[in-house]
Each structure stands twice: as C-alpha cells, then as structure tokens.
Amino acid sequence: MEFEKNLAEYMAKWDNEKSDRMRSYDYCKRSFDDYHKRIVEDGEKLTEEIKDDFARSLYCFLASWGMVCRGSLLSEKSYKSLIPLCKNLFDPYYKPLKDINPLSDGFDMVKDGQIDMICCLAKRIRDSFGADDRSSLTLCGKIIMVTYGCALGYDTYVNEALGAMGKRHYSMRPAIEETYELISTEKQNLKKAVEWVKNKYHVDYTVFKILDMILWEYGKDH
C-alpha cells in the first residue's frame, strides 16, 4: 500500500473543499479537545449546556460519515440520544487515552493497559445505546477516533483496506490489536506521514487518524 500517495489524495480533498465532510472531523475534535481541557484538566463542571453542545457536534460528525443513514442505529434518533454518552466521554478515567502516540519510543499499548481501556470505553458507548450491536464497531471506532484519537473509524472503506491486508475484524479488541500491530510495522512511514500533514497543512492529527485517512482512501479506490 502506498501510504504517501493515499494520504496526499485524501488531504487534497480536505484542502480544496473547506466545507466538505473531510473537515467534519476537525470541527468535532476541536470541540472535544476544548471541553476535555476545561472539564478533565481544569475541573470545570460538565453542565447540561456543554453536554447538549458537544452531543450536537458529535452527531453532525457521525451524520456526515453515514452513521445516520437508513437502517443505522442513529437513523431514528436525534442528537439528544448522544447526551448521556457525554458523561462517559468526559470521564477523567480515560484521560490516559487522550491523543496517545504509539510511535513514541517505548510505547506499548498492551503493557500500559490502553487496549483494555479502549475496549472498556467502547463497551460503555454500546451500553449507552442499549447494547444494540448494529454497526457497533464502526460507531464506537468513529466516536473514539474523533474524541480520544486512539482508534480507527472502521467504516466500509477502512475495513476493505484492512481486509486486503488480512486484518479485518468485527469486534473492538482484535481490531485495535491488529491496528496497533500495523502501526508498529509501519512506524517509519507513519512518522513521515504525521510530519508531512503537520508541516504542509498545519494540522496536528493523531497517528490513528492519519492511518484511518490512508486506509480510507485506499479502500475507496479498490
């Protein structure tokens, strides 16, 4: 897989269409980062107004990537259905997951317990929707990617790309384990990709977001 080529094609769309859905991640992530700092780091109260505002931002992101289409879990729900989830997303327990960098020296998601924590958060996301398994991996993946930045979106194109590499799974633990293994294998390529996006487009994306874009572009074209 040509990492640089796929990433360049994705970012070309992001750069040319400033109102395109490619930017919806940026708006939602910015909102989460702001509220996370205020609530988890600075100790501000998680108010009903904050939950309502972030739930709206998250719903818009999910809708722009097909998570509110007919037959999906959210197709019969408004953004209000995401409000109860905010209590989990802004839980200080998950602070160690915030924008983790698996490319850093000595980082080990298994040893350090991040994989267990990601799976715990995914379960709480599913539970907040009444344990409905429809599109659960994709829904959980997209929510975790746009908040804590430590999972892939696992949508159709990303899954097709992973499948082509023999890494397709249907539940969070094996999926995240394979993703981490892929990141470890492609460490140098991903380091270059992260720096290229940061220097050329002045955005500081997480490693998982960078990999998600590369896989999405590859899956779309194959």
C-alpha positions as CSV (number, residue, x, y, z in Angstrom):
1,M,0.0,0.0,0.0
2,E,1.3,3.4,-1.0
3,F,0.9,5.4,2.2
4,E,2.1,8.7,0.8
5,K,0.0,8.6,-2.3
6,N,-3.2,7.7,-0.5
7,L,-2.6,10.3,2.2
8,A,-1.9,13.0,-0.4
9,E,-5.1,12.2,-2.3
10,Y,-7.2,12.4,0.9
11,M,-5.6,15.7,2.0
12,A,-6.1,17.2,-1.5
13,K,-9.9,16.8,-0.9
14,W,-9.6,18.2,2.6
15,D,-7.6,21.3,1.2
16,N,-9.8,22.0,-1.8
17,E,-13.3,21.6,-0.2
18,K,-13.3,23.6,3.1
19,S,-17.0,22.9,3.6
20,D,-16.6,19.2,2.6
21,R,-17.2,16.4,5.1
22,M,-13.5,15.8,5.2
23,R,-13.4,18.8,7.6
24,S,-16.2,17.5,9.9
25,Y,-13.6,15.6,12.0
26,D,-11.7,18.8,12.6
27,Y,-14.7,20.7,14.0
28,C,-15.8,17.9,16.3
29,K,-12.3,17.1,17.5
30,R,-11.7,20.8,18.3
31,S,-14.9,20.9,20.3
32,F,-14.0,17.8,22.3
33,D,-10.4,19.0,23.0
34,D,-11.7,22.3,24.3
35,Y,-14.3,20.7,26.6
36,H,-11.9,18.0,27.7
37,K,-9.4,20.6,28.8
38,R,-12.0,22.6,30.6
39,I,-13.6,19.6,32.4
40,V,-10.9,16.9,32.8
41,E,-7.9,19.1,33.2
42,D,-9.2,22.3,34.7
43,G,-12.0,20.8,36.8
44,E,-14.9,22.7,35.2
45,K,-18.4,21.2,35.8
46,L,-19.9,19.1,33.0
47,T,-23.1,21.1,32.6
48,E,-26.2,20.2,30.6
49,E,-25.3,23.0,28.2
50,I,-21.9,21.5,27.5
51,K,-23.4,18.0,27.0
52,D,-26.0,19.4,24.7
53,D,-23.5,21.4,22.6
54,F,-21.0,18.5,22.3
55,A,-23.7,16.0,21.5
56,R,-24.8,18.2,18.6
57,S,-21.2,18.5,17.3
58,L,-20.7,14.7,17.6
59,Y,-24.0,13.9,15.9
60,C,-23.0,16.2,12.9
61,F,-19.7,14.4,12.6
62,L,-21.3,11.0,12.7
63,A,-24.1,12.1,10.2
64,S,-21.5,13.4,7.7
65,W,-19.9,10.0,7.6
66,G,-23.1,8.0,7.1
67,M,-23.8,6.9,10.6
68,V,-27.4,8.3,10.4
69,C,-28.3,6.6,7.2
70,R,-31.4,4.4,7.0
71,G,-31.1,1.2,9.0
72,S,-28.3,2.5,11.2
73,L,-28.6,2.8,15.0
74,L,-28.9,6.6,14.9
75,S,-31.3,6.8,12.0
76,E,-34.3,7.0,14.3
77,K,-32.6,9.2,16.9
78,S,-31.8,12.9,17.2
79,Y,-28.5,14.3,18.6
80,K,-30.2,14.2,22.0
81,S,-29.5,10.5,22.1
82,L,-25.8,11.2,22.4
83,I,-26.2,13.4,25.5
84,P,-26.0,10.5,28.1
85,L,-22.8,9.4,26.4
86,C,-21.0,12.6,27.3
87,K,-20.7,11.5,30.9
88,N,-18.5,8.7,29.7
89,L,-16.6,10.6,27.1
90,F,-15.6,13.3,29.7
91,D,-14.8,10.8,32.4
92,P,-11.3,11.5,33.9
93,Y,-10.7,7.7,34.0
94,Y,-10.0,7.8,30.2
95,K,-7.5,10.7,30.4
96,P,-4.5,8.3,29.6
97,L,-6.1,7.6,26.2
98,K,-6.0,11.3,25.1
99,D,-4.2,11.5,21.8
100,I,-1.7,8.7,22.7
101,N,1.3,8.4,20.4
102,P,2.1,4.8,19.6
103,L,5.1,5.9,17.5
104,S,6.9,7.2,20.6
105,D,9.9,5.2,21.9
106,G,9.0,2.5,24.4
107,F,5.2,2.9,23.9
108,D,3.3,-0.4,24.5
109,M,-0.5,-0.3,24.4
110,V,-0.8,-3.8,25.7
111,K,1.7,-3.4,28.6
112,D,0.5,0.1,29.5
113,G,-3.2,-1.0,29.5
114,Q,-4.5,1.3,26.8
115,I,-6.1,-1.5,24.8
116,D,-8.2,-2.6,27.9
117,M,-9.2,1.0,28.4
118,I,-10.3,1.5,24.8
119,C,-12.4,-1.7,24.9
120,C,-13.9,-0.5,28.2
121,L,-14.9,2.8,26.6
122,A,-16.3,1.0,23.5
123,K,-18.5,-1.1,25.8
124,R,-19.7,2.0,27.6
125,I,-20.6,3.5,24.3
126,R,-22.5,0.5,23.2
127,D,-24.2,0.3,26.6
128,S,-25.4,3.9,26.3
129,F,-27.4,2.8,23.2
130,G,-28.9,-0.2,25.0
131,A,-26.3,-2.7,23.8
132,D,-27.5,-2.5,20.2
133,D,-24.8,-4.2,18.1
134,R,-25.8,-2.6,14.8
135,S,-22.7,-1.0,13.3
136,S,-21.2,-1.2,16.8
137,L,-17.5,-1.4,15.8
138,T,-17.9,1.4,13.2
139,L,-19.9,3.6,15.6
140,C,-17.6,3.0,18.5
141,G,-14.5,3.4,16.4
142,K,-15.6,6.8,14.9
143,I,-16.6,8.2,18.3
144,I,-13.3,7.1,19.9
145,M,-11.3,8.4,16.9
146,V,-12.9,11.9,17.0
147,T,-12.6,12.2,20.8
148,Y,-9.6,10.4,22.3
149,G,-7.9,9.8,18.9
150,C,-6.9,6.2,19.6
151,A,-8.9,4.1,17.2
152,L,-9.8,3.9,13.5
153,G,-13.2,4.6,12.2
154,Y,-13.6,1.1,10.9
155,D,-16.1,2.1,8.2
156,T,-16.6,0.3,4.9
157,Y,-13.6,1.6,3.1
158,V,-11.2,1.3,6.0
159,N,-12.4,-2.3,6.6
160,E,-11.9,-3.1,2.9
161,A,-8.4,-1.9,3.2
162,L,-7.8,-3.8,6.4
163,G,-9.3,-6.9,4.8
164,A,-6.9,-6.7,1.8
165,M,-4.1,-6.8,4.4
166,G,-5.6,-9.8,6.2
167,K,-6.5,-7.6,9.2
168,R,-10.3,-7.4,9.1
169,H,-12.1,-8.0,12.4
170,Y,-15.6,-7.4,13.7
171,S,-15.1,-6.6,17.4
172,M,-13.0,-3.9,19.2
173,R,-10.3,-5.9,20.9
174,P,-9.0,-7.9,17.9
175,A,-9.5,-4.8,15.7
176,I,-7.5,-2.5,17.9
177,E,-4.8,-5.1,18.5
178,E,-4.3,-5.6,14.7
179,T,-4.4,-1.8,14.2
180,Y,-1.6,-1.4,16.8
181,E,0.4,-4.2,15.2
182,L,0.0,-2.4,11.8
183,I,1.1,0.9,13.3
184,S,4.2,-0.8,14.8
185,T,5.0,-2.4,11.5
186,E,4.7,0.9,9.6
187,K,6.2,3.1,12.2
188,Q,8.6,4.9,10.0
189,N,6.1,5.5,7.2
190,L,3.6,6.8,9.7
191,K,6.1,9.1,11.3
192,K,6.8,10.7,7.9
193,A,3.0,10.9,7.3
194,V,2.3,12.7,10.5
195,E,5.1,15.2,10.0
196,W,4.0,15.8,6.3
197,V,0.4,16.6,7.3
198,K,1.6,18.8,10.1
199,N,4.1,20.8,8.1
200,K,2.1,21.1,4.9
201,Y,-1.4,21.6,6.2
202,H,-0.7,22.8,9.8
203,V,-3.0,20.3,11.4
204,D,-1.8,18.0,14.2
205,Y,-3.7,14.8,13.6
206,T,-3.2,11.7,15.8
207,V,-1.5,8.6,14.4
208,F,-4.8,6.7,14.3
209,K,-6.5,9.5,12.3
210,I,-3.6,9.6,9.8
211,L,-3.8,5.8,9.3
212,D,-7.6,6.0,9.0
213,M,-7.3,8.5,6.2
214,I,-4.7,6.4,4.4
215,L,-6.8,3.2,4.7
216,W,-10.0,5.0,3.7
217,E,-8.5,6.4,0.5
218,Y,-7.1,3.0,-0.4
219,G,-10.3,1.2,0.3
220,K,-12.3,3.7,-1.7
221,D,-10.2,3.1,-4.8
222,H,-10.1,-0.7,-4.6
